[in-house]
Amino acid sequence: MLIDIREERPEDISTIRSVNVEACGRAQEANLVETLRTNGGILLSLVATNQDQIVGHILYSSVTAASSEKQIAGAGLGPMAVRPAYQRRGIGSKLIEFGTARLREEGCPFIVVLGHADYYPRFGFRPASEYGLKCEWIVPHNAFMVLVLDEAMIRDVSGLVEYRAEFSSVV
């Protein structure tokens, strides 16, 4: 199976929705993607294709991390979805690796994710609390993780990480 990763295109939007609904078993994540797109909240949106068919999707939106001294912008990973028939074949890994490389090239200092503590560490994610970063929602300590892409930029930042308002308003 040959998987290609590319940025989303306008003609992909309805298929991206169906991938998210199919993978998650509900419309909430698909609604979030659409709301972020409508509101200009997408930093990066990638699709995974197999023979020109979209089989996976990953989205990054802006987040901020603030301490009393400074505030910096980073990226929030999610949602990520892979069609059930294509799961456990490394497609999610390819999406994350491609997205991380692209954000690093663009100078993004960090990526946060709220996800499975046994999955994301393989990509370098660590509990955000190790950097003094806290999620704006009450979540398990090991489920909120950060991948630091630029140590110098994040060195003096600790405190609350805030996602875009769409994450709290879409159901």
Phi and psi in radians as a Rosetta constraint file:
Dihedral C 1 N 2 CA 2 C 2 CIRCULARHARMONIC -1.763 0.35
Dihedral N 2 CA 2 C 2 N 3 CIRCULARHARMONIC 2.071 0.35
Dihedral C 2 N 3 CA 3 C 3 CIRCULARHARMONIC -1.904 0.35
Dihedral N 3 CA 3 C 3 N 4 CIRCULARHARMONIC 2.254 0.35
Dihedral C 3 N 4 CA 4 C 4 CIRCULARHARMONIC -1.951 0.35
Dihedral N 4 CA 4 C 4 N 5 CIRCULARHARMONIC 2.524 0.35
Dihedral C 4 N 5 CA 5 C 5 CIRCULARHARMONIC -2.014 0.35
Dihedral N 5 CA 5 C 5 N 6 CIRCULARHARMONIC 2.318 0.35
Dihedral C 5 N 6 CA 6 C 6 CIRCULARHARMONIC -2.617 0.35
Dihedral N 6 CA 6 C 6 N 7 CIRCULARHARMONIC 2.907 0.35
Dihedral C 6 N 7 CA 7 C 7 CIRCULARHARMONIC -1.234 0.35
Dihedral N 7 CA 7 C 7 N 8 CIRCULARHARMONIC 2.634 0.35
Dihedral C 7 N 8 CA 8 C 8 CIRCULARHARMONIC -1.133 0.35
Dihedral N 8 CA 8 C 8 N 9 CIRCULARHARMONIC 2.681 0.35
Dihedral C 8 N 9 CA 9 C 9 CIRCULARHARMONIC -2.116 0.35
Dihedral N 9 CA 9 C 9 N 10 CIRCULARHARMONIC 2.786 0.35
Dihedral C 9 N 10 CA 10 C 10 CIRCULARHARMONIC -0.942 0.35
Dihedral N 10 CA 10 C 10 N 11 CIRCULARHARMONIC -0.640 0.35
Dihedral C 10 N 11 CA 11 C 11 CIRCULARHARMONIC -1.280 0.35
Dihedral N 11 CA 11 C 11 N 12 CIRCULARHARMONIC -0.111 0.35
Dihedral C 11 N 12 CA 12 C 12 CIRCULARHARMONIC -1.539 0.35
Dihedral N 12 CA 12 C 12 N 13 CIRCULARHARMONIC -0.217 0.35
Dihedral C 12 N 13 CA 13 C 13 CIRCULARHARMONIC -0.999 0.35
Dihedral N 13 CA 13 C 13 N 14 CIRCULARHARMONIC -0.809 0.35
Dihedral C 13 N 14 CA 14 C 14 CIRCULARHARMONIC -1.195 0.35
Dihedral N 14 CA 14 C 14 N 15 CIRCULARHARMONIC -0.615 0.35
Dihedral C 14 N 15 CA 15 C 15 CIRCULARHARMONIC -1.213 0.35
Dihedral N 15 CA 15 C 15 N 16 CIRCULARHARMONIC -0.668 0.35
Dihedral C 15 N 16 CA 16 C 16 CIRCULARHARMONIC -1.041 0.35
Dihedral N 16 CA 16 C 16 N 17 CIRCULARHARMONIC -0.731 0.35
Dihedral C 16 N 17 CA 17 C 17 CIRCULARHARMONIC -1.043 0.35
Dihedral N 17 CA 17 C 17 N 18 CIRCULARHARMONIC -0.830 0.35
Dihedral C 17 N 18 CA 18 C 18 CIRCULARHARMONIC -1.151 0.35
Dihedral N 18 CA 18 C 18 N 19 CIRCULARHARMONIC -0.613 0.35
Dihedral C 18 N 19 CA 19 C 19 CIRCULARHARMONIC -1.076 0.35
Dihedral N 19 CA 19 C 19 N 20 CIRCULARHARMONIC -0.796 0.35
Dihedral C 19 N 20 CA 20 C 20 CIRCULARHARMONIC -1.138 0.35
Dihedral N 20 CA 20 C 20 N 21 CIRCULARHARMONIC -0.743 0.35
Dihedral C 20 N 21 CA 21 C 21 CIRCULARHARMONIC -1.137 0.35
Dihedral N 21 CA 21 C 21 N 22 CIRCULARHARMONIC -0.808 0.35
Dihedral C 21 N 22 CA 22 C 22 CIRCULARHARMONIC -1.106 0.35
Dihedral N 22 CA 22 C 22 N 23 CIRCULARHARMONIC -0.779 0.35
Dihedral C 22 N 23 CA 23 C 23 CIRCULARHARMONIC -1.226 0.35
Dihedral N 23 CA 23 C 23 N 24 CIRCULARHARMONIC -0.632 0.35
Dihedral C 23 N 24 CA 24 C 24 CIRCULARHARMONIC -1.676 0.35
Dihedral N 24 CA 24 C 24 N 25 CIRCULARHARMONIC -0.275 0.35
Dihedral C 24 N 25 CA 25 C 25 CIRCULARHARMONIC 1.299 0.35
Dihedral N 25 CA 25 C 25 N 26 CIRCULARHARMONIC 0.266 0.35
Dihedral C 25 N 26 CA 26 C 26 CIRCULARHARMONIC -2.806 0.35
Dihedral N 26 CA 26 C 26 N 27 CIRCULARHARMONIC 2.960 0.35
Dihedral C 26 N 27 CA 27 C 27 CIRCULARHARMONIC -1.628 0.35
Dihedral N 27 CA 27 C 27 N 28 CIRCULARHARMONIC -0.131 0.35
Dihedral C 27 N 28 CA 28 C 28 CIRCULARHARMONIC -0.983 0.35
Dihedral N 28 CA 28 C 28 N 29 CIRCULARHARMONIC -0.834 0.35
Dihedral C 28 N 29 CA 29 C 29 CIRCULARHARMONIC -1.164 0.35
Dihedral N 29 CA 29 C 29 N 30 CIRCULARHARMONIC -0.694 0.35
Dihedral C 29 N 30 CA 30 C 30 CIRCULARHARMONIC -1.110 0.35
Dihedral N 30 CA 30 C 30 N 31 CIRCULARHARMONIC -0.697 0.35
Dihedral C 30 N 31 CA 31 C 31 CIRCULARHARMONIC -1.105 0.35
Dihedral N 31 CA 31 C 31 N 32 CIRCULARHARMONIC -0.706 0.35
Dihedral C 31 N 32 CA 32 C 32 CIRCULARHARMONIC -1.083 0.35
Dihedral N 32 CA 32 C 32 N 33 CIRCULARHARMONIC -0.815 0.35
Dihedral C 32 N 33 CA 33 C 33 CIRCULARHARMONIC -0.998 0.35
Dihedral N 33 CA 33 C 33 N 34 CIRCULARHARMONIC -0.819 0.35
Dihedral C 33 N 34 CA 34 C 34 CIRCULARHARMONIC -1.124 0.35
Dihedral N 34 CA 34 C 34 N 35 CIRCULARHARMONIC -0.708 0.35
Dihedral C 34 N 35 CA 35 C 35 CIRCULARHARMONIC -1.169 0.35
Dihedral N 35 CA 35 C 35 N 36 CIRCULARHARMONIC -0.746 0.35
Dihedral C 35 N 36 CA 36 C 36 CIRCULARHARMONIC -1.075 0.35
Dihedral N 36 CA 36 C 36 N 37 CIRCULARHARMONIC -0.739 0.35
Dihedral C 36 N 37 CA 37 C 37 CIRCULARHARMONIC -1.086 0.35
Dihedral N 37 CA 37 C 37 N 38 CIRCULARHARMONIC -0.825 0.35
Dihedral C 37 N 38 CA 38 C 38 CIRCULARHARMONIC -1.053 0.35
Dihedral N 38 CA 38 C 38 N 39 CIRCULARHARMONIC -0.655 0.35
Dihedral C 38 N 39 CA 39 C 39 CIRCULARHARMONIC -1.606 0.35
Dihedral N 39 CA 39 C 39 N 40 CIRCULARHARMONIC 0.136 0.35
Dihedral C 39 N 40 CA 40 C 40 CIRCULARHARMONIC 1.233 0.35
Dihedral N 40 CA 40 C 40 N 41 CIRCULARHARMONIC 0.508 0.35
Dihedral C 40 N 41 CA 41 C 41 CIRCULARHARMONIC -1.686 0.35
Dihedral N 41 CA 41 C 41 N 42 CIRCULARHARMONIC 0.153 0.35
Dihedral C 41 N 42 CA 42 C 42 CIRCULARHARMONIC -1.643 0.35
Dihedral N 42 CA 42 C 42 N 43 CIRCULARHARMONIC 2.170 0.35
Dihedral C 42 N 43 CA 43 C 43 CIRCULARHARMONIC -1.438 0.35
Dihedral N 43 CA 43 C 43 N 44 CIRCULARHARMONIC -0.758 0.35
Dihedral C 43 N 44 CA 44 C 44 CIRCULARHARMONIC -2.710 0.35
Dihedral N 44 CA 44 C 44 N 45 CIRCULARHARMONIC 2.318 0.35
Dihedral C 44 N 45 CA 45 C 45 CIRCULARHARMONIC -2.318 0.35
Dihedral N 45 CA 45 C 45 N 46 CIRCULARHARMONIC 2.074 0.35
Dihedral C 45 N 46 CA 46 C 46 CIRCULARHARMONIC -2.077 0.35
Dihedral N 46 CA 46 C 46 N 47 CIRCULARHARMONIC 2.607 0.35
Dihedral C 46 N 47 CA 47 C 47 CIRCULARHARMONIC -2.121 0.35
Dihedral N 47 CA 47 C 47 N 48 CIRCULARHARMONIC 2.622 0.35
Dihedral C 47 N 48 CA 48 C 48 CIRCULARHARMONIC -1.842 0.35
Dihedral N 48 CA 48 C 48 N 49 CIRCULARHARMONIC 2.283 0.35
Dihedral C 48 N 49 CA 49 C 49 CIRCULARHARMONIC -2.113 0.35
Dihedral N 49 CA 49 C 49 N 50 CIRCULARHARMONIC 2.580 0.35
Dihedral C 49 N 50 CA 50 C 50 CIRCULARHARMONIC -2.243 0.35
Dihedral N 50 CA 50 C 50 N 51 CIRCULARHARMONIC 2.000 0.35
Dihedral C 50 N 51 CA 51 C 51 CIRCULARHARMONIC 0.906 0.35
Dihedral N 51 CA 51 C 51 N 52 CIRCULARHARMONIC 0.834 0.35
Dihedral C 51 N 52 CA 52 C 52 CIRCULARHARMONIC 1.157 0.35
Dihedral N 52 CA 52 C 52 N 53 CIRCULARHARMONIC 0.156 0.35
Dihedral C 52 N 53 CA 53 C 53 CIRCULARHARMONIC -1.757 0.35
Dihedral N 53 CA 53 C 53 N 54 CIRCULARHARMONIC 2.290 0.35
Dihedral C 53 N 54 CA 54 C 54 CIRCULARHARMONIC -1.309 0.35
Dihedral N 54 CA 54 C 54 N 55 CIRCULARHARMONIC 2.134 0.35
Dihedral C 54 N 55 CA 55 C 55 CIRCULARHARMONIC -2.067 0.35
Dihedral N 55 CA 55 C 55 N 56 CIRCULARHARMONIC -0.165 0.35
Dihedral C 55 N 56 CA 56 C 56 CIRCULARHARMONIC -2.707 0.35
Dihedral N 56 CA 56 C 56 N 57 CIRCULARHARMONIC 2.824 0.35
Dihedral C 56 N 57 CA 57 C 57 CIRCULARHARMONIC -2.640 0.35
Dihedral N 57 CA 57 C 57 N 58 CIRCULARHARMONIC 2.505 0.35
Dihedral C 57 N 58 CA 58 C 58 CIRCULARHARMONIC -2.431 0.35
Dihedral N 58 CA 58 C 58 N 59 CIRCULARHARMONIC 2.484 0.35
Dihedral C 58 N 59 CA 59 C 59 CIRCULARHARMONIC -2.251 0.35
Dihedral N 59 CA 59 C 59 N 60 CIRCULARHARMONIC 2.466 0.35
Dihedral C 59 N 60 CA 60 C 60 CIRCULARHARMONIC -2.154 0.35
Dihedral N 60 CA 60 C 60 N 61 CIRCULARHARMONIC 2.337 0.35
Dihedral C 60 N 61 CA 61 C 61 CIRCULARHARMONIC -2.185 0.35
Dihedral N 61 CA 61 C 61 N 62 CIRCULARHARMONIC 2.938 0.35
Dihedral C 61 N 62 CA 62 C 62 CIRCULARHARMONIC -1.356 0.35
Dihedral N 62 CA 62 C 62 N 63 CIRCULARHARMONIC 2.515 0.35
Dihedral C 62 N 63 CA 63 C 63 CIRCULARHARMONIC -2.342 0.35
Dihedral N 63 CA 63 C 63 N 64 CIRCULARHARMONIC 2.845 0.35
Dihedral C 63 N 64 CA 64 C 64 CIRCULARHARMONIC -2.209 0.35
Dihedral N 64 CA 64 C 64 N 65 CIRCULARHARMONIC 2.549 0.35
Dihedral C 64 N 65 CA 65 C 65 CIRCULARHARMONIC -2.122 0.35
Dihedral N 65 CA 65 C 65 N 66 CIRCULARHARMONIC 2.294 0.35
Dihedral C 65 N 66 CA 66 C 66 CIRCULARHARMONIC -2.335 0.35
Dihedral N 66 CA 66 C 66 N 67 CIRCULARHARMONIC 2.506 0.35
Dihedral C 66 N 67 CA 67 C 67 CIRCULARHARMONIC -2.217 0.35
Dihedral N 67 CA 67 C 67 N 68 CIRCULARHARMONIC -3.100 0.35
Dihedral C 67 N 68 CA 68 C 68 CIRCULARHARMONIC -1.155 0.35
Dihedral N 68 CA 68 C 68 N 69 CIRCULARHARMONIC -0.430 0.35
Dihedral C 68 N 69 CA 69 C 69 CIRCULARHARMONIC -1.566 0.35
Dihedral N 69 CA 69 C 69 N 70 CIRCULARHARMONIC -0.666 0.35
Dihedral C 69 N 70 CA 70 C 70 CIRCULARHARMONIC -2.750 0.35
Dihedral N 70 CA 70 C 70 N 71 CIRCULARHARMONIC 2.917 0.35
Dihedral C 70 N 71 CA 71 C 71 CIRCULARHARMONIC -2.284 0.35
Dihedral N 71 CA 71 C 71 N 72 CIRCULARHARMONIC 2.385 0.35
Dihedral C 71 N 72 CA 72 C 72 CIRCULARHARMONIC -2.295 0.35
Dihedral N 72 CA 72 C 72 N 73 CIRCULARHARMONIC 2.709 0.35
Dihedral C 72 N 73 CA 73 C 73 CIRCULARHARMONIC -1.698 0.35
Dihedral N 73 CA 73 C 73 N 74 CIRCULARHARMONIC 2.501 0.35
Dihedral C 73 N 74 CA 74 C 74 CIRCULARHARMONIC -2.445 0.35
Dihedral N 74 CA 74 C 74 N 75 CIRCULARHARMONIC -2.773 0.35
Dihedral C 74 N 75 CA 75 C 75 CIRCULARHARMONIC -2.151 0.35
Dihedral N 75 CA 75 C 75 N 76 CIRCULARHARMONIC 2.520 0.35
Dihedral C 75 N 76 CA 76 C 76 CIRCULARHARMONIC -1.911 0.35
Dihedral N 76 CA 76 C 76 N 77 CIRCULARHARMONIC 2.174 0.35
Dihedral C 76 N 77 CA 77 C 77 CIRCULARHARMONIC -1.494 0.35
Dihedral N 77 CA 77 C 77 N 78 CIRCULARHARMONIC 2.224 0.35
Dihedral C 77 N 78 CA 78 C 78 CIRCULARHARMONIC 2.315 0.35
Dihedral N 78 CA 78 C 78 N 79 CIRCULARHARMONIC 2.509 0.35
Dihedral C 78 N 79 CA 79 C 79 CIRCULARHARMONIC -1.399 0.35
Dihedral N 79 CA 79 C 79 N 80 CIRCULARHARMONIC 2.814 0.35
Dihedral C 79 N 80 CA 80 C 80 CIRCULARHARMONIC -2.225 0.35
Dihedral N 80 CA 80 C 80 N 81 CIRCULARHARMONIC 2.399 0.35
Dihedral C 80 N 81 CA 81 C 81 CIRCULARHARMONIC -2.531 0.35
Dihedral N 81 CA 81 C 81 N 82 CIRCULARHARMONIC 2.464 0.35
Dihedral C 81 N 82 CA 82 C 82 CIRCULARHARMONIC -2.306 0.35
Dihedral N 82 CA 82 C 82 N 83 CIRCULARHARMONIC 2.324 0.35
Dihedral C 82 N 83 CA 83 C 83 CIRCULARHARMONIC -0.926 0.35
Dihedral N 83 CA 83 C 83 N 84 CIRCULARHARMONIC 2.386 0.35
Dihedral C 83 N 84 CA 84 C 84 CIRCULARHARMONIC -0.885 0.35
Dihedral N 84 CA 84 C 84 N 85 CIRCULARHARMONIC -0.669 0.35
Dihedral C 84 N 85 CA 85 C 85 CIRCULARHARMONIC -1.156 0.35
Dihedral N 85 CA 85 C 85 N 86 CIRCULARHARMONIC -0.257 0.35
Dihedral C 85 N 86 CA 86 C 86 CIRCULARHARMONIC -1.975 0.35
Dihedral N 86 CA 86 C 86 N 87 CIRCULARHARMONIC 0.043 0.35
Dihedral C 86 N 87 CA 87 C 87 CIRCULARHARMONIC -1.232 0.35
Dihedral N 87 CA 87 C 87 N 88 CIRCULARHARMONIC 2.749 0.35
Dihedral C 87 N 88 CA 88 C 88 CIRCULARHARMONIC 1.111 0.35
Dihedral N 88 CA 88 C 88 N 89 CIRCULARHARMONIC 0.582 0.35
Dihedral C 88 N 89 CA 89 C 89 CIRCULARHARMONIC -2.192 0.35
Dihedral N 89 CA 89 C 89 N 90 CIRCULARHARMONIC 0.211 0.35
Dihedral C 89 N 90 CA 90 C 90 CIRCULARHARMONIC 1.509 0.35
Dihedral N 90 CA 90 C 90 N 91 CIRCULARHARMONIC 0.118 0.35
Dihedral C 90 N 91 CA 91 C 91 CIRCULARHARMONIC -1.214 0.35
Dihedral N 91 CA 91 C 91 N 92 CIRCULARHARMONIC -0.768 0.35
Dihedral C 91 N 92 CA 92 C 92 CIRCULARHARMONIC -1.044 0.35
Dihedral N 92 CA 92 C 92 N 93 CIRCULARHARMONIC -0.710 0.35
Dihedral C 92 N 93 CA 93 C 93 CIRCULARHARMONIC -1.057 0.35
Dihedral N 93 CA 93 C 93 N 94 CIRCULARHARMONIC -0.771 0.35
Dihedral C 93 N 94 CA 94 C 94 CIRCULARHARMONIC -1.112 0.35
Dihedral N 94 CA 94 C 94 N 95 CIRCULARHARMONIC -0.702 0.35
Dihedral C 94 N 95 CA 95 C 95 CIRCULARHARMONIC -1.082 0.35
Dihedral N 95 CA 95 C 95 N 96 CIRCULARHARMONIC -0.803 0.35
Dihedral C 95 N 96 CA 96 C 96 CIRCULARHARMONIC -1.120 0.35
Dihedral N 96 CA 96 C 96 N 97 CIRCULARHARMONIC -0.802 0.35
Dihedral C 96 N 97 CA 97 C 97 CIRCULARHARMONIC -1.104 0.35
Dihedral N 97 CA 97 C 97 N 98 CIRCULARHARMONIC -0.736 0.35
Dihedral C 97 N 98 CA 98 C 98 CIRCULARHARMONIC -1.146 0.35
Dihedral N 98 CA 98 C 98 N 99 CIRCULARHARMONIC -0.806 0.35
Dihedral C 98 N 99 CA 99 C 99 CIRCULARHARMONIC -1.082 0.35
Dihedral N 99 CA 99 C 99 N 100 CIRCULARHARMONIC -0.740 0.35
Dihedral C 99 N 100 CA 100 C 100 CIRCULARHARMONIC -1.079 0.35
Dihedral N 100 CA 100 C 100 N 101 CIRCULARHARMONIC -0.802 0.35
Dihedral C 100 N 101 CA 101 C 101 CIRCULARHARMONIC -1.072 0.35
Dihedral N 101 CA 101 C 101 N 102 CIRCULARHARMONIC -0.753 0.35
Dihedral C 101 N 102 CA 102 C 102 CIRCULARHARMONIC -1.119 0.35
Dihedral N 102 CA 102 C 102 N 103 CIRCULARHARMONIC -0.790 0.35
Dihedral C 102 N 103 CA 103 C 103 CIRCULARHARMONIC -1.161 0.35
Dihedral N 103 CA 103 C 103 N 104 CIRCULARHARMONIC -0.646 0.35
Dihedral C 103 N 104 CA 104 C 104 CIRCULARHARMONIC -1.068 0.35
Dihedral N 104 CA 104 C 104 N 105 CIRCULARHARMONIC -0.805 0.35
Dihedral C 104 N 105 CA 105 C 105 CIRCULARHARMONIC -1.023 0.35
Dihedral N 105 CA 105 C 105 N 106 CIRCULARHARMONIC -0.604 0.35
Dihedral C 105 N 106 CA 106 C 106 CIRCULARHARMONIC -1.461 0.35
Dihedral N 106 CA 106 C 106 N 107 CIRCULARHARMONIC 0.013 0.35
Dihedral C 106 N 107 CA 107 C 107 CIRCULARHARMONIC 1.497 0.35
Dihedral N 107 CA 107 C 107 N 108 CIRCULARHARMONIC 0.288 0.35
Dihedral C 107 N 108 CA 108 C 108 CIRCULARHARMONIC -1.175 0.35
Dihedral N 108 CA 108 C 108 N 109 CIRCULARHARMONIC 2.255 0.35
Dihedral C 108 N 109 CA 109 C 109 CIRCULARHARMONIC -1.389 0.35
Dihedral N 109 CA 109 C 109 N 110 CIRCULARHARMONIC -0.441 0.35
Dihedral C 109 N 110 CA 110 C 110 CIRCULARHARMONIC -2.808 0.35
Dihedral N 110 CA 110 C 110 N 111 CIRCULARHARMONIC 2.769 0.35
Dihedral C 110 N 111 CA 111 C 111 CIRCULARHARMONIC -2.238 0.35
Dihedral N 111 CA 111 C 111 N 112 CIRCULARHARMONIC 2.308 0.35
Dihedral C 111 N 112 CA 112 C 112 CIRCULARHARMONIC -1.935 0.35
Dihedral N 112 CA 112 C 112 N 113 CIRCULARHARMONIC 2.708 0.35
Dihedral C 112 N 113 CA 113 C 113 CIRCULARHARMONIC -2.559 0.35
Dihedral N 113 CA 113 C 113 N 114 CIRCULARHARMONIC 2.497 0.35
Dihedral C 113 N 114 CA 114 C 114 CIRCULARHARMONIC -1.905 0.35
Dihedral N 114 CA 114 C 114 N 115 CIRCULARHARMONIC 1.807 0.35
Dihedral C 114 N 115 CA 115 C 115 CIRCULARHARMONIC -2.855 0.35
Dihedral N 115 CA 115 C 115 N 116 CIRCULARHARMONIC -2.873 0.35
Dihedral C 115 N 116 CA 116 C 116 CIRCULARHARMONIC -1.232 0.35
Dihedral N 116 CA 116 C 116 N 117 CIRCULARHARMONIC 2.132 0.35
Dihedral C 116 N 117 CA 117 C 117 CIRCULARHARMONIC -1.163 0.35
Dihedral N 117 CA 117 C 117 N 118 CIRCULARHARMONIC -0.297 0.35
Dihedral C 117 N 118 CA 118 C 118 CIRCULARHARMONIC -1.679 0.35
Dihedral N 118 CA 118 C 118 N 119 CIRCULARHARMONIC -0.061 0.35
Dihedral C 118 N 119 CA 119 C 119 CIRCULARHARMONIC -1.821 0.35
Dihedral N 119 CA 119 C 119 N 120 CIRCULARHARMONIC -0.928 0.35
Dihedral C 119 N 120 CA 120 C 120 CIRCULARHARMONIC -1.253 0.35
Dihedral N 120 CA 120 C 120 N 121 CIRCULARHARMONIC -0.452 0.35
Dihedral C 120 N 121 CA 121 C 121 CIRCULARHARMONIC -1.025 0.35
Dihedral N 121 CA 121 C 121 N 122 CIRCULARHARMONIC -0.452 0.35
Dihedral C 121 N 122 CA 122 C 122 CIRCULARHARMONIC -1.128 0.35
Dihedral N 122 CA 122 C 122 N 123 CIRCULARHARMONIC -0.279 0.35
Dihedral C 122 N 123 CA 123 C 123 CIRCULARHARMONIC -1.775 0.35
Dihedral N 123 CA 123 C 123 N 124 CIRCULARHARMONIC 0.117 0.35
Dihedral C 123 N 124 CA 124 C 124 CIRCULARHARMONIC 1.735 0.35
Dihedral N 124 CA 124 C 124 N 125 CIRCULARHARMONIC -0.002 0.35
Dihedral C 124 N 125 CA 125 C 125 CIRCULARHARMONIC -1.237 0.35
Dihedral N 125 CA 125 C 125 N 126 CIRCULARHARMONIC 2.455 0.35
Dihedral C 125 N 126 CA 126 C 126 CIRCULARHARMONIC -2.280 0.35
Dihedral N 126 CA 126 C 126 N 127 CIRCULARHARMONIC 2.768 0.35
Dihedral C 126 N 127 CA 127 C 127 CIRCULARHARMONIC -0.918 0.35
Dihedral N 127 CA 127 C 127 N 128 CIRCULARHARMONIC 2.243 0.35
Dihedral C 127 N 128 CA 128 C 128 CIRCULARHARMONIC -1.072 0.35
Dihedral N 128 CA 128 C 128 N 129 CIRCULARHARMONIC -0.466 0.35
Dihedral C 128 N 129 CA 129 C 129 CIRCULARHARMONIC -1.077 0.35
Dihedral N 129 CA 129 C 129 N 130 CIRCULARHARMONIC -0.430 0.35
Dihedral C 129 N 130 CA 130 C 130 CIRCULARHARMONIC -1.117 0.35
Dihedral N 130 CA 130 C 130 N 131 CIRCULARHARMONIC -0.365 0.35
Dihedral C 130 N 131 CA 131 C 131 CIRCULARHARMONIC -1.863 0.35
Dihedral N 131 CA 131 C 131 N 132 CIRCULARHARMONIC 0.148 0.35
Dihedral C 131 N 132 CA 132 C 132 CIRCULARHARMONIC 1.323 0.35
Dihedral N 132 CA 132 C 132 N 133 CIRCULARHARMONIC 0.331 0.35
Dihedral C 132 N 133 CA 133 C 133 CIRCULARHARMONIC -1.734 0.35
Dihedral N 133 CA 133 C 133 N 134 CIRCULARHARMONIC 2.424 0.35
Dihedral C 133 N 134 CA 134 C 134 CIRCULARHARMONIC -2.171 0.35
Dihedral N 134 CA 134 C 134 N 135 CIRCULARHARMONIC 2.541 0.35
Dihedral C 134 N 135 CA 135 C 135 CIRCULARHARMONIC -1.367 0.35
Dihedral N 135 CA 135 C 135 N 136 CIRCULARHARMONIC 2.594 0.35
Dihedral C 135 N 136 CA 136 C 136 CIRCULARHARMONIC -1.265 0.35
Dihedral N 136 CA 136 C 136 N 137 CIRCULARHARMONIC -0.241 0.35
Dihedral C 136 N 137 CA 137 C 137 CIRCULARHARMONIC -1.934 0.35
Dihedral N 137 CA 137 C 137 N 138 CIRCULARHARMONIC 2.781 0.35
Dihedral C 137 N 138 CA 138 C 138 CIRCULARHARMONIC -1.394 0.35
Dihedral N 138 CA 138 C 138 N 139 CIRCULARHARMONIC 1.933 0.35
Dihedral C 138 N 139 CA 139 C 139 CIRCULARHARMONIC -2.412 0.35
Dihedral N 139 CA 139 C 139 N 140 CIRCULARHARMONIC 2.791 0.35
Dihedral C 139 N 140 CA 140 C 140 CIRCULARHARMONIC -1.011 0.35
Dihedral N 140 CA 140 C 140 N 141 CIRCULARHARMONIC 2.453 0.35
Dihedral C 140 N 141 CA 141 C 141 CIRCULARHARMONIC -0.881 0.35
Dihedral N 141 CA 141 C 141 N 142 CIRCULARHARMONIC -0.807 0.35
Dihedral C 141 N 142 CA 142 C 142 CIRCULARHARMONIC -1.457 0.35
Dihedral N 142 CA 142 C 142 N 143 CIRCULARHARMONIC -0.042 0.35
Dihedral C 142 N 143 CA 143 C 143 CIRCULARHARMONIC -1.569 0.35
Dihedral N 143 CA 143 C 143 N 144 CIRCULARHARMONIC -0.324 0.35
Dihedral C 143 N 144 CA 144 C 144 CIRCULARHARMONIC -1.779 0.35
Dihedral N 144 CA 144 C 144 N 145 CIRCULARHARMONIC 1.949 0.35
Dihedral C 144 N 145 CA 145 C 145 CIRCULARHARMONIC -2.203 0.35
Dihedral N 145 CA 145 C 145 N 146 CIRCULARHARMONIC 2.808 0.35
Dihedral C 145 N 146 CA 146 C 146 CIRCULARHARMONIC -2.333 0.35
Dihedral N 146 CA 146 C 146 N 147 CIRCULARHARMONIC 2.524 0.35
Dihedral C 146 N 147 CA 147 C 147 CIRCULARHARMONIC -2.036 0.35
Dihedral N 147 CA 147 C 147 N 148 CIRCULARHARMONIC 1.953 0.35
Dihedral C 147 N 148 CA 148 C 148 CIRCULARHARMONIC -1.478 0.35
Dihedral N 148 CA 148 C 148 N 149 CIRCULARHARMONIC 2.146 0.35
Dihedral C 148 N 149 CA 149 C 149 CIRCULARHARMONIC -1.756 0.35
Dihedral N 149 CA 149 C 149 N 150 CIRCULARHARMONIC -0.387 0.35
Dihedral C 149 N 150 CA 150 C 150 CIRCULARHARMONIC -2.466 0.35
Dihedral N 150 CA 150 C 150 N 151 CIRCULARHARMONIC 1.660 0.35
Dihedral C 150 N 151 CA 151 C 151 CIRCULARHARMONIC -0.974 0.35
Dihedral N 151 CA 151 C 151 N 152 CIRCULARHARMONIC -0.719 0.35
Dihedral C 151 N 152 CA 152 C 152 CIRCULARHARMONIC -1.093 0.35
Dihedral N 152 CA 152 C 152 N 153 CIRCULARHARMONIC -0.680 0.35
Dihedral C 152 N 153 CA 153 C 153 CIRCULARHARMONIC -1.264 0.35
Dihedral N 153 CA 153 C 153 N 154 CIRCULARHARMONIC -0.526 0.35
Dihedral C 153 N 154 CA 154 C 154 CIRCULARHARMONIC -1.721 0.35
Dihedral N 154 CA 154 C 154 N 155 CIRCULARHARMONIC -0.085 0.35
Dihedral C 154 N 155 CA 155 C 155 CIRCULARHARMONIC -0.889 0.35
Dihedral N 155 CA 155 C 155 N 156 CIRCULARHARMONIC -0.801 0.35
Dihedral C 155 N 156 CA 156 C 156 CIRCULARHARMONIC -1.763 0.35
Dihedral N 156 CA 156 C 156 N 157 CIRCULARHARMONIC 0.308 0.35
Dihedral C 156 N 157 CA 157 C 157 CIRCULARHARMONIC -1.901 0.35
Dihedral N 157 CA 157 C 157 N 158 CIRCULARHARMONIC 2.265 0.35
Dihedral C 157 N 158 CA 158 C 158 CIRCULARHARMONIC -2.628 0.35
Dihedral N 158 CA 158 C 158 N 159 CIRCULARHARMONIC 2.848 0.35
Dihedral C 158 N 159 CA 159 C 159 CIRCULARHARMONIC 2.122 0.35
Dihedral N 159 CA 159 C 159 N 160 CIRCULARHARMONIC -2.661 0.35
Dihedral C 159 N 160 CA 160 C 160 CIRCULARHARMONIC -1.390 0.35
Dihedral N 160 CA 160 C 160 N 161 CIRCULARHARMONIC 2.328 0.35
Dihedral C 160 N 161 CA 161 C 161 CIRCULARHARMONIC -1.763 0.35
Dihedral N 161 CA 161 C 161 N 162 CIRCULARHARMONIC 2.193 0.35
Dihedral C 161 N 162 CA 162 C 162 CIRCULARHARMONIC -1.987 0.35
Dihedral N 162 CA 162 C 162 N 163 CIRCULARHARMONIC 2.286 0.35
Dihedral C 162 N 163 CA 163 C 163 CIRCULARHARMONIC -1.518 0.35
Dihedral N 163 CA 163 C 163 N 164 CIRCULARHARMONIC 2.973 0.35
Dihedral C 163 N 164 CA 164 C 164 CIRCULARHARMONIC -1.118 0.35
Dihedral N 164 CA 164 C 164 N 165 CIRCULARHARMONIC 2.693 0.35
Dihedral C 164 N 165 CA 165 C 165 CIRCULARHARMONIC -1.042 0.35
Dihedral N 165 CA 165 C 165 N 166 CIRCULARHARMONIC -0.482 0.35
Dihedral C 165 N 166 CA 166 C 166 CIRCULARHARMONIC -1.003 0.35
Dihedral N 166 CA 166 C 166 N 167 CIRCULARHARMONIC -0.524 0.35
Dihedral C 166 N 167 CA 167 C 167 CIRCULARHARMONIC -1.181 0.35
Dihedral N 167 CA 167 C 167 N 168 CIRCULARHARMONIC -0.454 0.35
Dihedral C 167 N 168 CA 168 C 168 CIRCULARHARMONIC -1.644 0.35
Dihedral N 168 CA 168 C 168 N 169 CIRCULARHARMONIC -0.243 0.35
Dihedral C 168 N 169 CA 169 C 169 CIRCULARHARMONIC -1.867 0.35
Dihedral N 169 CA 169 C 169 N 170 CIRCULARHARMONIC -0.276 0.35
Dihedral C 169 N 170 CA 170 C 170 CIRCULARHARMONIC -1.614 0.35
Dihedral N 170 CA 170 C 170 N 171 CIRCULARHARMONIC 2.283 0.35
